[in-house]
Amino acid sequence: MTDTQTPPKKTRSGWLNVAIDYGPLIVFLLSFYLFRPDGDDSVGTLIAIIKSTGAFIVAAIAALIASKLLTGQISKMLMLSTVLIVGFGGMTILLRDPFYVQVKPTVLYAFFGVVLLIGWLRGKAFLQWLLEAAFEGLSQEGWLKLSRNWGFFFLFLAVLNEVLRMNLSFEDWLWSKLWVFMGLSFAFTFSQIPMLLRNGLDPERKEGLVEEEPPTGA
């Protein structure tokens, strides 16, 4: 008899997780440095932003395809992030205005934050649904607390992105996306481990929390 059971979902390795979630941002950064002009040239800088935004869009779509091919799935968070990159990035290219690609993270973080907090208030752990992940042994209360904490953290990131966007040059803002946001994301993820262990997370599976963290780099 033919076995018709659904094959188990493939999980991302740590490096694959970084490549898919942060790869497009790194392409964005490298492309800007490749195309940026020497000296103070506002027109040349705008052209560099437009070209690097195009590379950002292509890299985001490639990461989406890679996730499907290598893991057999595309998380809802990754799908929404890619849609916003294409939409806001396209507006930046068409309107010749970097505002749109810079405000995209604010929209993304605010949306995730509001969705997770509404779910928490309703007693629903929307983070598990958005990530399509399951941490072995974690209780429903643990999932609710994790959703709540990530919800507030996403709102903090939305505010932080606006503060940095309005006070930094495009180049400095772009650097902050890589070092500030990525660093805060990993620090916050690790800070949640003690709470999750108190709520039933299998200690041997705690590394999965880092591998399945919500994407915050795009």
C-alpha beads as a LAMMPS data file, in Angstrom:
LAMMPS data file: protein, C-alpha beads

218 atoms
217 bonds

1 atom types
1 bond types

-500.0 500.0 xlo xhi
-500.0 500.0 ylo yhi
-500.0 500.0 zlo zhi

Masses

1 110.0

Atoms # bond

1 1 1 0.000 0.000 0.000
2 1 1 1.236 3.472 -0.842
3 1 1 1.983 5.653 2.159
4 1 1 -0.166 8.774 1.823
5 1 1 0.924 10.462 5.021
6 1 1 1.921 14.111 4.691
7 1 1 5.695 14.452 4.941
8 1 1 6.896 16.349 7.967
9 1 1 7.493 20.053 7.492
10 1 1 11.104 20.910 6.927
11 1 1 12.499 23.392 9.399
12 1 1 14.979 26.122 8.711
13 1 1 18.515 25.859 9.974
14 1 1 19.934 28.854 11.781
15 1 1 21.952 30.037 8.776
16 1 1 19.067 29.509 6.373
17 1 1 16.829 31.511 8.688
18 1 1 19.297 34.430 8.656
19 1 1 19.712 34.252 4.874
20 1 1 15.976 34.312 4.191
21 1 1 15.043 36.956 6.759
22 1 1 18.068 39.267 6.493
23 1 1 19.459 38.463 3.041
24 1 1 17.294 41.026 1.197
25 1 1 18.296 43.745 3.660
26 1 1 21.989 42.936 3.181
27 1 1 21.486 43.089 -0.612
28 1 1 19.790 46.473 -0.131
29 1 1 22.729 47.773 1.882
30 1 1 25.427 46.433 -0.441
31 1 1 23.607 47.711 -3.531
32 1 1 23.349 51.205 -2.077
33 1 1 27.078 51.259 -1.365
34 1 1 27.779 50.008 -4.866
35 1 1 25.677 52.675 -6.567
36 1 1 26.121 55.664 -4.231
37 1 1 28.102 58.600 -5.653
38 1 1 31.289 60.034 -4.241
39 1 1 30.826 63.300 -2.415
40 1 1 27.658 65.310 -1.849
41 1 1 25.477 64.564 -4.869
42 1 1 21.769 64.533 -4.024
43 1 1 20.710 63.420 -7.514
44 1 1 23.275 60.617 -7.542
45 1 1 22.172 59.544 -4.068
46 1 1 18.543 59.391 -5.186
47 1 1 19.523 57.268 -8.192
48 1 1 21.464 54.952 -5.856
49 1 1 18.417 54.644 -3.580
50 1 1 16.174 53.769 -6.526
51 1 1 18.588 51.169 -7.906
52 1 1 19.198 49.592 -4.499
53 1 1 15.449 49.512 -3.840
54 1 1 15.013 47.560 -7.071
55 1 1 17.669 45.102 -5.901
56 1 1 15.868 44.897 -2.540
57 1 1 12.624 43.906 -4.253
58 1 1 14.320 41.230 -6.368
59 1 1 16.151 39.821 -3.317
60 1 1 12.929 39.730 -1.269
61 1 1 11.124 37.763 -3.975
62 1 1 14.127 35.426 -4.282
63 1 1 14.060 34.842 -0.495
64 1 1 10.355 34.004 -0.698
65 1 1 10.990 31.453 -3.440
66 1 1 13.965 30.022 -1.536
67 1 1 11.830 29.555 1.565
68 1 1 9.279 27.588 -0.444
69 1 1 11.873 25.443 -2.222
70 1 1 14.089 24.750 0.784
71 1 1 11.522 24.433 3.573
72 1 1 8.330 23.612 1.699
73 1 1 6.488 26.576 3.212
74 1 1 6.173 30.344 3.312
75 1 1 5.192 31.812 6.658
76 1 1 2.421 34.391 6.732
77 1 1 4.835 36.921 8.216
78 1 1 7.351 36.433 5.415
79 1 1 4.612 36.660 2.782
80 1 1 3.255 39.938 4.161
81 1 1 6.748 41.390 4.537
82 1 1 7.535 40.590 0.891
83 1 1 4.245 42.077 -0.329
84 1 1 5.012 45.321 1.526
85 1 1 8.581 45.414 0.195
86 1 1 7.288 45.089 -3.372
87 1 1 4.496 47.617 -2.798
88 1 1 6.382 50.329 -0.921
89 1 1 9.583 49.691 -2.860
90 1 1 7.663 50.046 -6.117
91 1 1 6.236 53.370 -4.926
92 1 1 9.754 54.562 -4.092
93 1 1 10.920 53.730 -7.624
94 1 1 7.875 55.184 -9.386
95 1 1 7.642 58.370 -7.320
96 1 1 11.403 58.847 -6.873
97 1 1 10.908 59.244 -3.122
98 1 1 12.792 57.164 -0.498
99 1 1 10.068 57.954 2.063
100 1 1 8.039 54.927 1.032
101 1 1 10.737 52.275 1.401
102 1 1 11.766 53.833 4.716
103 1 1 8.242 53.902 6.145
104 1 1 7.546 50.308 5.092
105 1 1 9.062 48.805 8.282
106 1 1 6.916 51.133 10.389
107 1 1 3.770 49.847 8.686
108 1 1 4.899 46.238 9.003
109 1 1 5.871 46.460 12.675
110 1 1 2.739 48.412 13.610
111 1 1 0.515 45.893 11.823
112 1 1 2.135 42.887 13.514
113 1 1 2.072 44.625 16.887
114 1 1 -1.623 45.493 16.688
115 1 1 -2.597 42.034 15.405
116 1 1 -0.686 40.229 18.149
117 1 1 -2.032 42.447 20.930
118 1 1 -5.621 42.141 19.708
119 1 1 -5.179 38.373 19.663
120 1 1 -3.719 38.441 23.176
121 1 1 -6.651 40.488 24.485
122 1 1 -9.004 37.936 22.920
123 1 1 -7.093 35.022 24.401
124 1 1 -5.632 33.924 21.063
125 1 1 -1.930 33.388 20.390
126 1 1 -1.762 34.809 16.874
127 1 1 2.037 34.582 16.884
128 1 1 1.844 30.807 16.568
129 1 1 -0.540 31.174 13.626
130 1 1 1.601 33.813 11.931
131 1 1 4.843 31.878 12.346
132 1 1 3.267 28.472 11.699
133 1 1 5.637 27.176 14.370
134 1 1 5.227 24.946 17.391
135 1 1 7.649 24.919 20.300
136 1 1 7.550 21.506 21.934
137 1 1 5.976 21.516 25.403
138 1 1 5.065 25.218 25.400
139 1 1 1.705 25.786 27.079
140 1 1 -1.062 27.951 25.679
141 1 1 -0.317 30.479 28.413
142 1 1 3.291 30.574 27.226
143 1 1 2.187 31.251 23.654
144 1 1 -0.118 34.025 24.844
145 1 1 2.674 35.688 26.806
146 1 1 5.053 35.370 23.849
147 1 1 2.461 36.913 21.510
148 1 1 1.862 39.758 23.954
149 1 1 5.562 40.454 24.413
150 1 1 6.288 40.394 20.679
151 1 1 3.271 42.632 20.103
152 1 1 4.653 45.339 22.386
153 1 1 8.142 44.838 20.954
154 1 1 6.875 45.317 17.394
155 1 1 5.171 48.575 18.395
156 1 1 8.458 49.703 19.945
157 1 1 10.262 48.890 16.672
158 1 1 7.656 50.872 14.708
159 1 1 8.260 53.951 16.864
160 1 1 12.036 53.443 16.739
161 1 1 12.014 53.220 12.943
162 1 1 10.146 56.509 12.716
163 1 1 12.563 58.224 15.110
164 1 1 15.585 56.990 13.167
165 1 1 14.008 57.707 9.779
166 1 1 13.307 61.328 10.707
167 1 1 16.667 61.990 12.351
168 1 1 19.224 60.068 10.292
169 1 1 20.436 60.251 6.728
170 1 1 19.280 57.476 4.417
171 1 1 22.685 55.831 4.665
172 1 1 22.736 55.880 8.479
173 1 1 19.136 54.680 8.615
174 1 1 20.033 51.775 6.360
175 1 1 22.930 50.800 8.629
176 1 1 20.611 50.945 11.641
177 1 1 18.325 48.418 9.963
178 1 1 21.141 45.901 9.955
179 1 1 22.852 46.510 13.289
180 1 1 20.305 48.175 15.577
181 1 1 17.177 46.254 14.616
182 1 1 18.888 42.901 14.170
183 1 1 20.744 43.275 17.469
184 1 1 17.610 44.272 19.353
185 1 1 15.692 41.408 17.787
186 1 1 18.187 38.750 18.859
187 1 1 18.525 40.256 22.336
188 1 1 14.761 40.334 22.765
189 1 1 14.398 36.755 21.507
190 1 1 16.942 35.464 24.026
191 1 1 15.279 37.461 26.803
192 1 1 12.086 35.450 26.276
193 1 1 13.686 32.047 26.895
194 1 1 13.431 32.068 30.737
195 1 1 9.708 32.903 30.564
196 1 1 9.100 30.169 28.003
197 1 1 11.002 27.594 30.042
198 1 1 8.751 28.442 33.005
199 1 1 5.753 27.792 30.763
200 1 1 6.683 24.305 29.631
201 1 1 9.096 24.795 26.740
202 1 1 11.317 21.740 26.354
203 1 1 14.836 22.935 27.357
204 1 1 16.319 20.888 24.512
205 1 1 14.135 22.752 22.032
206 1 1 14.867 26.308 23.140
207 1 1 17.188 26.893 20.175
208 1 1 14.134 26.596 17.954
209 1 1 12.905 29.884 19.384
210 1 1 15.827 31.697 17.764
211 1 1 15.402 29.888 14.441
212 1 1 11.662 30.642 14.287
213 1 1 11.792 34.248 15.484
214 1 1 9.608 36.731 13.580
215 1 1 11.464 38.511 10.780
216 1 1 12.485 42.030 11.824
217 1 1 15.179 42.866 9.307
218 1 1 13.252 43.737 6.161

Bonds

1 1 1 2
2 1 2 3
3 1 3 4
4 1 4 5
5 1 5 6
6 1 6 7
7 1 7 8
8 1 8 9
9 1 9 10
10 1 10 11
11 1 11 12
12 1 12 13
13 1 13 14
14 1 14 15
15 1 15 16
16 1 16 17
17 1 17 18
18 1 18 19
19 1 19 20
20 1 20 21
21 1 21 22
22 1 22 23
23 1 23 24
24 1 24 25
25 1 25 26
26 1 26 27
27 1 27 28
28 1 28 29
29 1 29 30
30 1 30 31
31 1 31 32
32 1 32 33
33 1 33 34
34 1 34 35
35 1 35 36
36 1 36 37
37 1 37 38
38 1 38 39
39 1 39 40
40 1 40 41
41 1 41 42
42 1 42 43
43 1 43 44
44 1 44 45
45 1 45 46
46 1 46 47
47 1 47 48
48 1 48 49
49 1 49 50
50 1 50 51
51 1 51 52
52 1 52 53
53 1 53 54
54 1 54 55
55 1 55 56
56 1 56 57
57 1 57 58
58 1 58 59
59 1 59 60
60 1 60 61
61 1 61 62
62 1 62 63
63 1 63 64
64 1 64 65
65 1 65 66
66 1 66 67
67 1 67 68
68 1 68 69
69 1 69 70
70 1 70 71
71 1 71 72
72 1 72 73
73 1 73 74
74 1 74 75
75 1 75 76
76 1 76 77
77 1 77 78
78 1 78 79
79 1 79 80
80 1 80 81
81 1 81 82
82 1 82 83
83 1 83 84
84 1 84 85
85 1 85 86
86 1 86 87
87 1 87 88
88 1 88 89
89 1 89 90
90 1 90 91
91 1 91 92
92 1 92 93
93 1 93 94
94 1 94 95
95 1 95 96
96 1 96 97
97 1 97 98
98 1 98 99
99 1 99 100
100 1 100 101
101 1 101 102
102 1 102 103
103 1 103 104
104 1 104 105
105 1 105 106
106 1 106 107
107 1 107 108
108 1 108 109
109 1 109 110
110 1 110 111
111 1 111 112
112 1 112 113
113 1 113 114
114 1 114 115
115 1 115 116
116 1 116 117
117 1 117 118
118 1 118 119
119 1 119 120
120 1 120 121
121 1 121 122
122 1 122 123
123 1 123 124
124 1 124 125
125 1 125 126
126 1 126 127
127 1 127 128
128 1 128 129
129 1 129 130
130 1 130 131
131 1 131 132
132 1 132 133
133 1 133 134
134 1 134 135
135 1 135 136
136 1 136 137
137 1 137 138
138 1 138 139
139 1 139 140
140 1 140 141
141 1 141 142
142 1 142 143
143 1 143 144
144 1 144 145
145 1 145 146
146 1 146 147
147 1 147 148
148 1 148 149
149 1 149 150
150 1 150 151
151 1 151 152
152 1 152 153
153 1 153 154
154 1 154 155
155 1 155 156
156 1 156 157
157 1 157 158
158 1 158 159
159 1 159 160
160 1 160 161
161 1 161 162
162 1 162 163
163 1 163 164
164 1 164 165
165 1 165 166
166 1 166 167
167 1 167 168
168 1 168 169
169 1 169 170
170 1 170 171
171 1 171 172
172 1 172 173
173 1 173 174
174 1 174 175
175 1 175 176
176 1 176 177
177 1 177 178
178 1 178 179
179 1 179 180
180 1 180 181
181 1 181 182
182 1 182 183
183 1 183 184
184 1 184 185
185 1 185 186
186 1 186 187
187 1 187 188
188 1 188 189
189 1 189 190
190 1 190 191
191 1 191 192
192 1 192 193
193 1 193 194
194 1 194 195
195 1 195 196
196 1 196 197
197 1 197 198
198 1 198 199
199 1 199 200
200 1 200 201
201 1 201 202
202 1 202 203
203 1 203 204
204 1 204 205
205 1 205 206
206 1 206 207
207 1 207 208
208 1 208 209
209 1 209 210
210 1 210 211
211 1 211 212
212 1 212 213
213 1 213 214
214 1 214 215
215 1 215 216
216 1 216 217
217 1 217 218
